[in-house]
C-alpha cells in the first residue's frame, strides 16, 4: 500500500457504504435515522446494475396458486445443490415485506384488475419459477427502484451522496499495526479531481455489485468491475464460488446496441427461441424449453451458435398482439425500434452475455465478512442464496433482504465500536503522471478477451490453464504500472478485474465436476457421490497476507 503515516485532516462518517445500487441505498435509508452515512458511487448514482434491471423482484403474492415453499423449492433446484437452505428460507420469507417497503419508498409497481375488479400487483413468470411471482414496473423495474431510492436518500439530512468516488483500498486495524482486528476506513479517489483522501468510519459496507465486466460481452454497466471483491480479498476476506458466473441467454445482438438486455420476462410471456431458419431448438435441451433456468438456456444457445456457425439466434414474441407487447415491454420495444427492429413483427437477434456473479465475498446471514465492521451486501456477496446458479429476479430480493439483515446487525454492534483515530495520508511522492495509458486499454482488452475465450460458458482444463498464464503476466504488468503512476479510475478497475479473473479461474480449476453455471468438458457430469461443497479461497494461502 502506498501511504505515509503522518497525521492529516480527514472525513468521518459512522458508516460508509460503497455502492449506490438497490442494496447500498436501501441500507442507507434503513440506518439514516440514527447515523451519519456516506454513500460512495464510482460514477453517477444511477450507474449501477439495479438501475438497468428489467425483469423484477420475486415474491409470493398469489396465495391461491403459489407458496413460500414453492419459491424455496424452485430456488434450491436452480442452485443445483449448493444453496444454503436456511438462507433461502430467510430470503424468500421476506419477499412480500421487502416489496411493501419499496412501495413505502415510492416505487410504483405495475398493477392489474382481478376478475372481481379489485386492483392487485401484476405478476410475471420467469425461467426456473413454477408460478407467476415476479413483481415489476413494466420492463424497467430497476430504474423505478433506483430513482425512488435516490430521491429518498437525497432528501435525508444524514445521508451524504458522493458521486465519482472510488474506493482505492480498505484501511484495517492490521494495516495500521494494531493488535485488534477491524475496519478503520478507506482511501477514496475523487475521479473528478484526481485527489485521494482517507475517510474514517466505524462500519464499512461493500455494495459494489458484481464482476461481469471481466468478460468481453456483458449485460452490466461498466461499473461491474469486481471492485468490492478485490478490495475484500486484498484485505484478507475469504472469497467463495467465483466459478459460477451467470451468462444471461438473451442480450441484444446489434452493432449499435451496447449490452442491452432482453428481459427473461419475454420468454416468460411466451417468447420462442429460433434458429435463423425459424425452427425452435430448446426442446432438444430441456423439457421446460424457453422457461428452463438461465444456465441451460445459455449453454443451448452457445451450442447452437457454434454448431451452425451463426452469429446469433432469435427470440420471437411477435405472435403476441401489438397491444400486449407495448404494454408489457415498452422499454424493449422502443429500444429495438430505434434499431429498426419491430418486435411486434420480427424476431430479436440475441446472444448470451455475462450477467451475474453468483459467488463473491463470503458472508453470514447478517451480511458480516471475515473482518469485524466490514459488511458485504448485494451481488458482491456470496450469501448462500444462489448456490451454483441464481434464479431469475432473486437478485434484487437478496439486495433488499440483506440490507435489512445488515441494518439490524449494525445497530446492535456499532455502539461498542470506538471512533477511529487519525488515518495516514495516501502517499503520491514517488509516482508521476502516466505517459503510457495505452497499457491500460490494451491490458483491459486482452484480459476480457482471454476470459471470454477460455473461461466462458463452456470450459476445459487446458483453456483454464491458458487463461491463468495470461492473467499472471497481466498482473505483473499492471502491478508495476500501479506502483509508478498516479491512480485513475480506469487503473483501479483494471487492477481489480485482473484479481477477480484469477479468483474465477482458481475456483473453476478446483471444481472437478460440472454443476450449475460451471460446465467443463473434462468433467461433464455432476458428482453426486458426495455432498456438494462450496469453493472457498483463503487469501493467506495465496500470499495475500
N, C-alpha and C positions, 0 to 999 in steps of 0.2 A: 504494500500500500504506500502510495506517495503522500507523505504528510510530515509536518513538523509538529512538535509538541509544545509550542508556545501558546499562551492564553489568548483568547480573542473574543470579540463580541459575537454572539450567536443568537439564532432564533430558538424559541422554545414553545412547544405545544405539549399538552398532556398526551395526546395521541396523534401520530402521523399515519395517514393511510395513503399508500402508494397505489394509485389506480382510481379512475373516475367512472368505472362501469357500474352495473347493477349491484354487485357485491359491495364495492367500496362506498358508494353513495348511500346505500341502504344502511350500512353500519354507521356512517357518519350521522345520519338522521336519527338513528336509534340512540346514539350517545350524546348528541348535541345539547340535551337539556342540562347536562351536568359537567361537561368537559370542554376544554379548548382544543379544537381539532383542525389539522391541516390536511387537505386532500390534494395530493400531487398528481397532476395529469401530464404525461410526457409531451403531448401536443395539446390541441383543443379538447375541451371536456367531452365532446361528442365523438372523438376519435378513439372508440373502444368497440369491442365486439358486441356488447349489449346493444349499442345504437343500430348496428346493422343486422341484428337478429330478426328474421322474418316470421318464423313459424308461430311460436307462442310459449306458453308455460303449462306444463302438465299438472293437473289437479282433478280430483274426483268430485264432480258436481252432479252427475246423472246417477243418483242413488237408486233408481229403479233398475237400471241395467248394469251399472258399474259398481266397483267397491274398492276400498283401500287394499284389500287382499289381492285383488286382480292386478292393481297397479304394481304392487310389490312383486307379484309373480312375473309379470312382464319384464320388469327391471332386472330381476335375477336371471331370467332366461337370456336377455340381451347381454348381460355381463359375463356370460359363459363361465360361471363357477367362481369368479373372483370378487363378486360384490360382497361387502360386509353386510349380512342380513340385518343387523341392528341399526346400521347407518341407513340402510334402505328404508326400514320401517320408520325411523326418526324423520327422515326427509319427506317421504310420501305422506306421512301422517300430518304434516304441517302444510300441505299443499293449499288447502282451502283458506286457512288462516293467512298464508302469505299473499294470496290473491286479494283477499279482503283488505289487507294492509296497503297494498298497492292502490286499490280503489280509494282508500282514505287519502292517499298522496296525490290523487287527482288523475290517475290513469283511467281512461275510458275504454273499456273492453267492448268488443263487438257483441251486440245482443240480438235476440230474435223473439218473436211471439210464439208461445206454446200453442198447442191445439185448443187450450181453454182461453187463449187471448192474453195470458199473463206474460210479462216481459221477463226474459231469462238470458243468461250468458249463452252465446253460440259456441259450440264445441266442435273443433276439428278432430280428425283422426290422422295419425301419422304412423310411419313404419315402426313395427315392434309392439304397438299398442293394440290390445284386443278390443278396445272400446273408444268411443269419442270422449276425449278428456283434455283436449288442448284449448285452453283459454287464450284468446288472441285479440289483437286490434287489427282487423283486416289482415293484410300480409306485411305489416310493418310494426309488429308488437314491440320489438326492441327500441325502436325510435320513440314510441309513445311512452315507454317506461323511462328511457333515458332522459327525455325532455322534462317529464314530470318531476323526476328526482332532482335534476339540475335546478329547476325552478324553486323547489323547496329548499335545497341547500343554499342557493344564492340568498334566500330571504332570511337565513338563520344567522344571528349575530355571532354564534360560537363556532361557525364553520368558515375557515379561510380556504378558498379555492385557488390553487396556484397552478395555472396552466403553463405549459412549456417548461416544466421542472422534471428532471430525470434523475433518479437515484443512481449515483456513481458506485457507492459502496456502503454497506451497513457498518455501523460502529458498535462493536460489542464490548462487554467488560473484558473479555480476553484480549481484544485488540489493544486495550488501554493498560494491560498488565495487571488488572485487578484479580484478586483471588476468587471472587464470586463469579457467577455466570449471569448473563442477561443482556438485553439490548440497551444501548445508550443513545442511539440516534442514527443519523446518516449523513453522508456527504451528498450534496444535491447540486446538479448542474442546471443553471438557468440558461437554456439554449438560446434565448433571445439576446442575452448579454455576454454569454460565454463564461460567466463567473460561477465558481464553485464555492458553496458555503456549507457550514455544518448546521444541522438542525437537531437539537436535543429533544428527547421525548421519554416518557415513561413506558409507552406502548407503541410498537410499530407494527402495522398490518400490511402485508403484501396482498394486493388485489389487482395485480398487473396483467392478468389474463394468460393466455397460452403461448405456445412457441411455434405456431404453424408457418410463420414466415421463414422457417429453416428450409422449407421446400419451395421449389421453383413456382409451383402453382398452388394458390391458396385462396380460400373464400374470405379470409380475415383481413382486417385493416392492417396497415403497415406497422402498427404498434405492437403486434403479436410476435415479439422477438425473444420471448423467454427470459425477460429481464429478472423477474422475481425468482424464477427457478435458479438462474445462475447466481444471483445475489445470495440466496439462501445456501446454495452449495458451497460457495466460497467462504461463507460464514460458519459452516460446519453442520448444516442440516442434512438429514437423510433425504434421498430422492427415490421415488418408487414408480414402477410400471411405465417408464417412458417409452417402452416399445409399442405401447398401444396408442398410436397416433391415428385419429379417425379421419378418413377421407370421405367428404360428402360426395355422394354419387353424381349430383347434378349441378355443376357450375356452368353458367352460360358460356358457350364456345363461340367467340366472335372477336376479331382483332381489335375492335373498339370497346369491348366490354372488359373492364378491369375487375376481375374476381367477383363478378356479380352472381349471387347465389339464386338458384331456382328452388324455392322452398319445398321441403318434404311434403307440405300440405297439398301440393299439386298432384303428387302421386296418391295422397290420402283421399283426394276428391275424384279419383278415377283416372288419373293420367297414365298413359301407356308408354313404355319404353320400346322404341322401334329401331331396327337397323335401317340403313339408307333405302333399302328396297321395300320398307313399310312393314316388315314382319316383326312380330313380338318375339322376344327371346328369353324372358325371365322364367318361363315355365321349365326351362332346361336346368335351372339352378335352385329353385326353391318353390314349394307348393304355395307359399304366400305371394309369389310373384313380385309385383312392384311394392308390396307392403312388407317385404322382408326387411330385417334390420340393415342398417347402412353398410356394414362391412360386407355382407353378402351381395348387396346390390352393386357396391363399388367394385368388388372383385369381378362380378359378372360383366359389368361394362368394360373394365380393363381387359378382360379376357376376349370379349367380342371385338374390341378395337384392335388388339394385337392379332387375333385370329384372321380378321378380314382385311387388315392393313388399312383401316379407315381412320379419319381424324377424330370422329366423334360419333355418338349415337343421338337419337332424337327422343324428346319427351312430348307426347301429344295429348293435349286436353281439349282439342278442338271439337270433340263430339259433344261437349257440354255447350249450352247456349251462350250467346254473347253476353246476355244479362248476368248469367251465373258467373262467368269468368271475370267480368269487370267488377262485379260486386265482391267476389272472394279474393281476387288477386289484382287489385288496381295498380299497385306498385310494379309488379312483374309485367303486367300488361303494358303500362306506359313505357317502362324501360326497354322492353323488346320492340315496341312500336317505333321508338326513336331510332332503332337499328334496322328498321324496315322488316321486322318480323311481327306479323299479326297472329298472335297465338290463338285467336278465335278461328283462324282459317288454316294455319300451318303449324307443324311441329317445331319445337325449340331445340336447336343443337346444343348438346350438353356433353361434358366430360367430368370425371372425378377430380377433386382438388382437396388438398389438406384443409381440414376444417376444425378439428378439436383435439386438444391434448388431454387424454384421459388420465395420464399419470401426472406427477408433479411433486411438490413438497409434501412429505409425509406429515399428516396432521391427525389429531384425535377428534373425538366427537364435539369438542369445544373449540376447534379450529386452532389449537395450540401446536407449535412446531417443537423441535428439539431445544430451542433457545428460549429461556424464560422471557416473557414480554414480547416475543415475536410470534405473530399470528399470520395465517395464510387462509384466504377465502376466495371462492370462485374457481375459475379454470386453472389458476396457478397451483391449486392444492390437489393432493390425492387423498380424498376422504374415505374411500371405500365404496362410494355410491355407484360408480360406473363400472368397476371391475375391468373386464377386458374389452368392453365396448359400451359407450354411452348410448342410451336410448333417446330418441328424439324428444326435445323440449323438456328433458330433465335438468338441463344445464342452468337455465335461469331460475328454476326452482331451487337448485342447490345454492346458488348465489344468495337468494333470499333467506333460506333456512339457516345457512351457516353464518350469515351476517347477524342473525338473531342469536345463534349459539355463541358467537364471539362476543356480542354485546353483553350477554348475561355473565360470561366468564370474566370479561374485562372489568365490569362493575364490581365483581367480587374480589378481584386481586389487586386492582390499581391502588387502593388505599394503603396497601402495605409496601408499595414501591417508592423509594426515595427519589426526589428530583435529581437528575444527573448533574454532575459538576460541569466545569468548563471543558469543552471538547477541543481537540487540537485543530489547527488550521490545515487546510489542504495545501500542500507544497508544490508550487509550479516553478521553482527556481532552477530546475535542471532540465526543463523541457522548452521547446520552441514551437513556432507555428510550422505546420507541415507544408512542404512544397511537393509532396508526392501523394496527394489524396487519391490518385488513381488506384493505389494499392487497396484502399477501402472498397471501392466499387468493383474492382477485379476479384478480390477475395470473396466479397459478398456473392457475386455471381457464381464463382466456382464452387463455393460451399453449397449453395442452394441447388445447383445442377447435380452435384455429386450425391446429395441426399435424395433428390428425386429419382435419379437413375439407379442407385444402389440400395436405398433404404426406404423404398416406396411401398406400394400396395402389396407387391409380391417380392420376397427376399430370398437370398441364398447365402450360405456361409462365405462363399467367395466374394459376393457383392459387398457383404458387410466388412470383410477384411479390406477390400479396396477402399471403401469409404473411410474406414478408420485410419488407414495410411495417409489419405489426403487430409483428413481432419487434423491429425497430429502435426503435419507440416504447416498447415494453415495456422494452427495455434502458435507455433514458434514464430512465424512471421508477424502475426497480429500482436503477440506479447512484446516483441522487440519494438514494433511501431508504437504501441501503447506507452512504453517506457520513455520514448524520445520526444513525443509531440503532445501538444495541448489537446485536451479531450473535446470531442464534439459528440453530438447525439448519435450520429451515424457510426462513429467509432465505438461508442458504448454498446450499441445494438449488435455490431459485428462481433465484438468481444464476448458478449453474452450468448449470441447464437452459436458460435463455434464450441462453446462449452456445452450447450444444450445438445448439439449434434453428437458430441462424444457420449453424453449420457444416454441418448436414444440408442446409439449403436451398441454400447456396453450392455444395456438391458436386452436388446434384441439378440446379442450373442449368448447371453446367459440362458435364454429360454429355448430349450431343446424340444420344442413342440410347436404346432400351430394352434392358436387359441384366440378367439375373438378377432381383434384387429391385426394381430401379428400372424402373418401367413408366410411360411418358409418352405420352399420346395425340398429342402433337405430333411425336414421333419413335417411332412404334410398332414399328419394326423394329430388329434388332441390326445395327450397322455392321460388316460383315465385309470391308470394303475395305482395312482396315489392321489391324495387330496391336492388340489391345485394350490400353488404358492405365489404370493406376490414377489416381484423382482425388486429388491431393495439395494440401493447403492449407498455406501457409507464413506463420507469424504476422507477420513483418515486412512482408508485402505488404498487411496489413490494419490496420496501425498499432498492432500489439501490442507491438512492440519499439522 
